[in-house]
């Protein structure tokens, strides 16, 4: 059974992953899988007390994303994933441990479970890494006005940005990564950059190949 093209959109909080996933899915006709943010019962408590709820939050995300990625692995259609399972460990759990919001024991247990689970999963064919400055991200987070995100600090966003840059350097050694700096390359609206991205993805997985599945 042939498999569809697996595009993963990675990036920090507020960078525009979900909006781009929506637009690319509509433009290309690819199936979209979204991050389970709103449904997460630990999200609000986490931002109020990271040390208390970090392990619970990460386990919830890991479980939900694993279920989605198992389904993804069975798909014969091209699809887009809004945030990868790898970001849970490489970005968020790593940052929480580094800043003292997750204990070494909890992080070790989480990492062991993560390593076991991802060994069964199909990796993305392409990671599209959206990035922006911490100040830009804070502005976008404030603009969308989610109550659960009001406690996010500039320091936390900067730590996540640093973790993303570090992970992407390592991820590029193992697979294909396309980085777009959204501070300089606007993707919102019918911009040349968005049209170029659509054209690039169509070249990678042309519509006629999709019809033969």
Protein Blocks (a to p, Z undefined) as FASTA:
>chain_A
ZZddddddeddehilmmmmmmmmmmmnopacddddfklpmklmmmmmommlmmmmmmmmm
mmmmmmmmmmmmmpcbdcddehifklmmmmmmmmmmmnopacfklmmmmmmmmmmmmmmp
ccdfbdcdddddfklmmmmmmmnopaklmmpcfklmmmmmmmmmmmmmmmmmmmccdddd
fklmcfehjdfklmmmmmmmmmmmgfklmmmZZ
